[in-house]
């Protein structure tokens, strides 16, 4: 399951209630109602969270970090993109731009640069977890170790 913002929180709820979901890949997830933070404590599948360091819409310390902390996944990773904002995770709508217009600090990187970083991690994650491509797992691991544009935390059991 995958989603951005409320869609990310909803993906957590979907994973909680559907045994057919094999992996989570969520971008700046929002704590939903019912709470995706609470639902995360029931999830054991591999999970990737991508957050923006300059996200003031779903602040990482209020939304993504508690979700990550509650996940019971045997493999979980949170990647925080330095200088990244909430709306730049995808095509920025007018409503999202308006919500983000009062953010301090604003994004320190461009939409294009942020989306390139997201895809750099998302594609190998999906290729490994959905297709079993071991080379993609190795590529993902190498990126985590060498990429200065991110901060990350990982737990593997």
Backbone bond lengths (Angstrom), bond angles and torsions (degrees), N, CA, C in turn:
res aa  C-N    CA-C-N  psi(-1)  N-CA   C-N-CA  omega(-1)  CA-C   N-CA-C  phi
1 X - - - 1.453 - - 1.517 107.53 -
2 X 1.307 115.47 146.30 1.453 120.52 -176.27 1.519 109.17 -144.81
3 X 1.335 116.29 148.94 1.448 119.83 175.64 1.508 111.20 -174.25
4 X 1.327 114.61 167.33 1.463 122.88 178.18 1.519 108.38 -121.50
5 X 1.331 116.10 136.48 1.453 123.48 175.85 1.531 110.26 61.45
6 X 1.334 118.29 -120.16 1.460 120.32 177.84 1.529 109.95 -62.89
7 X 1.322 116.45 -32.15 1.461 120.46 176.08 1.521 111.96 -64.59
8 X 1.344 117.10 -33.40 1.465 121.29 175.62 1.513 111.27 -67.75
9 X 1.336 116.16 -44.03 1.462 120.02 175.78 1.513 111.31 -62.46
10 X 1.320 116.44 -38.96 1.467 121.09 178.40 1.523 111.40 -67.83
11 X 1.326 117.34 -34.53 1.471 120.51 176.71 1.526 110.23 -62.56
12 X 1.330 116.79 -36.92 1.467 120.53 176.63 1.527 109.83 -63.32
13 X 1.330 116.40 -45.07 1.469 119.95 178.52 1.530 110.61 -62.63
14 X 1.323 117.05 -40.10 1.468 120.58 177.94 1.520 110.49 -62.29
15 X 1.331 116.71 -43.83 1.467 120.47 179.74 1.527 110.69 -64.58
16 X 1.303 116.84 -35.78 1.467 121.71 -179.87 1.524 111.15 -63.49
17 X 1.326 116.75 -36.89 1.462 120.52 -172.76 1.520 114.89 -107.54
18 X 1.337 117.79 1.24 1.466 119.75 -179.79 1.522 111.19 -127.93
19 X 1.322 117.18 114.21 1.463 119.44 178.81 1.530 113.47 -69.38
20 X 1.320 118.11 -9.70 1.467 119.90 -179.98 1.533 111.99 -80.64
21 X 1.327 118.75 -13.81 1.464 121.43 177.95 1.523 108.01 -76.01
22 X 1.340 116.71 123.16 1.468 122.09 -174.70 1.513 113.97 -103.13
23 X 1.342 116.86 -15.41 1.455 120.56 -176.82 1.523 108.50 -161.35
24 X 1.329 115.98 152.20 1.461 121.96 175.18 1.524 109.35 -115.43
25 X 1.313 116.68 137.00 1.467 123.18 171.67 1.521 105.43 -137.65
26 X 1.331 116.72 105.62 1.453 120.22 -171.99 1.524 111.31 -127.14
27 X 1.328 115.11 139.17 1.454 122.84 -175.65 1.526 109.43 -111.01
28 X 1.319 116.80 119.15 1.465 122.55 179.34 1.528 112.32 44.13
29 X 1.339 117.71 53.11 1.458 118.96 -176.53 1.528 112.99 -64.41
30 X 1.318 114.26 145.24 1.458 124.02 178.24 1.518 108.60 -99.53
31 X 1.323 117.41 141.89 1.460 120.26 171.45 1.520 107.95 -71.52
32 X 1.303 116.05 116.99 1.462 123.02 -173.99 1.528 110.68 -92.40
33 X 1.335 115.30 -177.04 1.463 122.62 170.55 1.514 106.62 -125.40
34 X 1.313 121.24 113.47 1.457 126.29 2.80 1.531 111.19 -63.89
35 X 1.298 115.17 161.88 1.458 121.95 -169.97 1.530 113.51 -68.97
36 X 1.327 115.22 122.21 1.467 120.27 174.04 1.530 110.09 -73.15
37 X 1.335 117.13 -25.59 1.466 119.56 175.26 1.525 109.51 -63.42
38 X 1.318 117.04 -46.21 1.469 120.67 178.40 1.523 111.51 -67.57
39 X 1.328 117.30 -41.03 1.474 121.15 -179.71 1.523 111.37 -62.64
40 X 1.331 117.07 -30.30 1.470 120.96 -179.59 1.528 111.48 -58.90
41 X 1.312 117.21 -28.73 1.468 120.27 -178.45 1.525 112.50 -69.34
42 X 1.315 117.44 -7.67 1.463 122.34 177.66 1.526 112.53 -107.03
43 X 1.318 117.71 5.64 1.465 121.79 -174.13 1.519 110.40 -104.71
44 X 1.331 115.25 129.46 1.464 121.50 -178.54 1.523 113.35 -120.74
45 X 1.322 118.23 4.69 1.466 121.48 -178.51 1.531 110.63 -83.84
46 X 1.344 118.19 158.75 1.468 120.77 176.51 1.531 110.46 -55.50
47 X 1.338 115.69 134.85 1.466 120.11 -173.49 1.517 111.40 -137.71
48 X 1.321 115.14 133.37 1.457 123.66 176.81 1.520 108.05 -119.83
49 X 1.325 116.22 125.46 1.464 121.81 173.92 1.518 107.24 -116.56
50 X 1.340 116.12 130.64 1.461 121.33 174.62 1.521 107.06 -116.50
51 X 1.324 115.61 125.08 1.465 122.56 -177.09 1.515 109.94 -121.87
52 X 1.320 115.52 160.52 1.461 121.79 174.60 1.518 109.98 -106.58
53 X 1.304 116.77 127.79 1.474 121.78 -178.45 1.530 111.37 -58.34
54 X 1.349 117.37 -35.13 1.466 121.77 -178.54 1.525 112.24 -102.65
55 X 1.317 117.33 29.32 1.466 122.28 179.91 1.527 108.88 -81.48
56 X 1.328 117.38 113.17 1.462 120.43 177.26 1.523 111.51 -102.91
57 X 1.324 117.78 -4.91 1.462 121.33 178.67 1.524 109.79 -82.23
58 X 1.319 117.10 -50.33 1.468 121.91 172.55 1.532 106.28 -123.67
59 X 1.289 115.26 81.83 1.474 120.64 -176.14 1.528 110.35 -54.95
60 X 1.346 116.69 130.65 1.466 119.60 -177.82 1.527 113.81 -53.52
61 X 1.334 117.95 -41.53 1.464 119.84 -177.12 1.532 113.16 -69.02
62 X 1.335 117.26 -18.86 1.468 121.32 179.60 1.525 111.78 -98.55
63 X 1.325 117.92 -30.07 1.456 121.67 -174.18 1.533 113.12 -115.53
64 X 1.340 117.91 -66.16 1.461 120.50 -172.34 1.525 114.14 -68.39
65 X 1.317 118.19 -43.49 1.465 120.25 -178.05 1.532 111.60 -64.30
66 X 1.348 120.15 -45.38 1.470 118.71 175.96 1.535 113.07 -63.15
67 X 1.323 117.19 -35.88 1.472 119.65 176.48 1.526 109.08 -62.32
68 X 1.328 116.15 -50.09 1.464 120.97 179.21 1.531 110.71 -57.22
69 X 1.305 116.80 -46.99 1.469 121.32 -178.08 1.521 112.22 -60.86
70 X 1.326 117.45 -36.81 1.469 121.21 -177.93 1.521 114.33 -80.69
71 X 1.323 118.36 -20.81 1.464 120.14 -179.27 1.526 110.76 -57.91
72 X 1.308 116.62 136.26 1.470 122.19 177.38 1.532 110.51 -100.06
73 X 1.315 116.44 15.15 1.462 122.83 -176.47 1.520 111.63 -60.33
74 X 1.333 115.28 142.02 1.465 120.18 174.60 1.526 110.82 -70.85
75 X 1.324 116.52 -19.80 1.456 122.65 176.87 1.521 107.52 -139.63
76 X 1.334 115.62 114.49 1.460 119.39 178.51 1.523 109.13 -142.28
77 X 1.329 114.64 143.91 1.458 121.66 -177.30 1.519 108.47 -140.97
78 X 1.321 116.00 136.58 1.458 120.87 168.98 1.528 106.91 -119.12
79 X 1.316 114.67 126.40 1.460 122.27 178.16 1.522 107.20 -114.38
80 X 1.318 116.62 125.63 1.459 121.29 177.07 1.522 107.60 -111.49
81 X 1.322 115.56 120.10 1.463 121.31 -178.77 1.527 108.61 -85.85
82 X 1.316 115.56 121.77 1.465 121.11 -179.75 1.528 110.13 -63.58
83 X 1.346 115.67 132.82 1.459 121.19 177.45 1.513 115.13 77.01
84 X 1.324 117.65 0.29 1.464 122.03 -174.46 1.524 112.03 -84.92
85 X 1.320 115.10 150.43 1.458 121.12 179.49 1.528 110.60 -112.81
86 X 1.304 114.99 179.23 1.462 121.77 -179.09 1.529 111.68 -72.17
87 X 1.320 115.07 -53.67 1.463 120.25 -172.17 1.523 113.47 -70.44
88 X 1.321 117.50 -23.04 1.460 120.33 -178.77 1.524 112.86 -77.02
89 X 1.328 118.73 -1.57 1.467 120.90 175.69 1.519 110.37 -65.50
90 X 1.335 116.64 -26.59 1.469 122.18 -177.76 1.529 107.08 -142.32
91 X 1.324 116.83 -169.77 1.462 119.77 174.60 1.514 107.77 -64.63
92 X 1.319 115.86 127.34 1.464 120.89 -174.68 1.523 110.91 -79.78
93 X 1.328 115.38 116.41 1.462 120.20 176.83 1.526 109.51 -80.61
94 X 1.313 116.12 165.25 1.454 121.25 178.07 1.528 110.75 -61.18
95 X 1.332 117.18 -41.94 1.468 120.91 179.80 1.530 110.65 -63.34
96 X 1.304 116.78 -41.90 1.460 119.86 -179.44 1.525 109.80 -67.22
97 X 1.307 117.32 -43.37 1.473 120.67 178.67 1.528 110.61 -60.12
98 X 1.334 116.56 -39.60 1.457 120.59 179.10 1.526 110.39 -65.20
99 X 1.326 117.31 -44.46 1.466 121.23 178.96 1.525 111.24 -62.21
100 X 1.303 116.25 -33.36 1.461 121.58 -176.66 1.536 113.25 -88.49
101 X 1.318 117.52 -8.83 1.468 121.15 -172.89 1.529 113.86 -63.92
102 X 1.309 117.74 -23.01 1.470 120.55 -179.73 1.532 112.46 -98.47
103 X 1.310 117.10 5.22 1.468 120.71 -177.46 1.518 112.00 -66.38
104 X 1.297 114.13 138.33 1.462 121.60 173.52 1.516 107.56 -133.93
105 X 1.293 121.17 119.07 1.462 125.24 -4.40 1.523 110.46 -79.03
106 X 1.303 114.67 158.15 1.451 120.58 173.77 1.517 109.40 -80.64
107 X 1.318 116.76 -176.45 1.463 119.01 179.40 1.524 111.96 -64.65
108 X 1.333 114.69 142.46 1.465 120.87 177.75 1.530 111.94 -104.07
109 X 1.330 116.34 0.62 1.461 121.12 176.44 1.522 108.40 -130.21
110 X 1.313 116.54 164.81 1.465 120.86 -178.66 1.528 110.56 -80.78
111 X 1.336 115.27 162.52 1.462 121.39 175.04 1.529 110.28 -54.14
112 X 1.329 114.31 -48.15 1.469 120.69 -176.44 1.529 111.20 -61.47
113 X 1.324 117.16 -43.24 1.468 120.99 179.96 1.526 110.62 -65.67
114 X 1.332 116.79 -42.70 1.459 120.11 179.71 1.526 111.18 -64.19
115 X 1.309 117.03 -45.29 1.459 120.30 -179.46 1.523 111.55 -65.56
116 X 1.319 117.88 -32.86 1.470 121.04 176.27 1.529 110.31 -65.05
117 X 1.332 117.22 -39.67 1.467 120.39 178.06 1.529 110.16 -66.84
118 X 1.319 116.97 -43.39 1.473 120.69 177.72 1.520 109.92 -55.93
119 X 1.321 116.99 -50.15 1.474 120.80 -177.80 1.526 112.24 -66.37
120 X 1.328 116.56 -32.76 1.464 121.40 179.39 1.529 110.42 -58.10
121 X 1.326 117.63 -33.31 1.466 122.20 179.47 1.518 112.96 -96.96
122 X 1.304 116.59 -39.35 1.461 121.27 -175.28 1.528 112.53 -63.78
123 X 1.316 117.30 -45.22 1.468 119.72 -176.24 1.531 112.79 -64.05
124 X 1.345 120.37 -47.49 1.461 117.76 177.03 1.531 112.73 -65.58
125 X 1.336 117.40 -34.58 1.471 120.86 176.84 1.529 109.82 -58.42
126 X 1.326 116.13 -50.84 1.465 120.55 -178.99 1.525 111.16 -65.65
127 X 1.327 117.06 -41.58 1.470 119.42 179.92 1.525 111.64 -61.34
128 X 1.308 117.25 -37.31 1.466 119.31 178.25 1.524 111.66 -74.80
129 X 1.318 117.23 -51.01 1.465 120.11 -172.76 1.521 114.11 -75.72
130 X 1.310 117.69 -25.35 1.464 119.33 179.95 1.526 113.34 -102.62
131 X 1.338 117.38 -25.33 1.461 120.67 -177.21 1.528 113.20 -116.30
132 X 1.336 117.34 -9.37 1.463 120.30 -178.93 1.511 114.16 73.11
133 X 1.323 118.60 22.08 1.461 123.23 -177.74 1.533 110.09 -76.66
134 X 1.326 116.82 103.32 1.468 122.03 -176.92 1.533 112.60 -65.48
135 X 1.316 117.58 -32.87 1.469 120.33 178.22 1.529 110.38 -63.43
136 X 1.321 117.15 -34.60 1.465 120.90 177.54 1.522 111.15 -67.58
137 X 1.328 117.60 -37.15 1.467 121.38 176.84 1.529 109.76 -63.92
138 X 1.317 117.08 -42.73 1.459 121.05 178.11 1.530 110.94 -64.09
139 X 1.337 116.58 -41.04 1.464 121.61 177.90 1.528 109.87 -61.75
140 X 1.329 117.18 -45.50 1.463 122.51 179.26 1.528 110.52 -59.04
141 X 1.334 116.32 -48.45 1.464 121.30 -179.42 1.526 111.71 -60.75
142 X 1.320 116.91 -42.46 1.466 121.19 179.90 1.529 110.69 -64.25
143 X 1.319 116.52 -40.16 1.468 120.16 177.97 1.518 111.30 -62.16
144 X 1.324 116.95 -45.01 1.470 120.90 -179.39 1.522 111.72 -57.65
145 X 1.308 116.08 -36.38 1.468 120.91 -177.04 1.527 113.51 -77.09
146 X 1.334 117.23 -23.72 1.464 118.41 -169.10 1.532 115.80 -121.24
147 X 1.310 118.96 -2.71 1.463 121.25 -171.88 1.534 111.30 -89.44
148 X 1.342 118.55 112.29 1.467 120.58 179.96 1.528 113.93 -76.04
149 X 1.329 117.93 -6.99 1.467 120.48 -177.15 1.531 112.83 -85.77
150 X 1.337 116.82 -1.01 1.464 120.05 -176.99 1.527 111.97 -133.31
151 X 1.318 113.98 164.72 1.460 123.36 164.05 1.518 104.77 -121.43
152 X 1.313 118.28 147.44 1.463 118.72 -179.16 1.518 111.45 -146.89
153 X 1.307 113.91 157.71 1.461 122.42 172.15 1.515 106.11 -136.86
154 X 1.305 115.31 138.95 1.465 120.50 -174.62 1.517 110.40 -139.27
155 X 1.329 113.66 142.32 1.452 119.41 173.98 1.526 107.88 -132.11
156 X 1.315 115.21 123.60 1.453 121.69 174.34 1.517 107.24 -125.04
157 X 1.293 116.22 130.93 1.484 119.86 176.76 1.504 109.31 -96.19
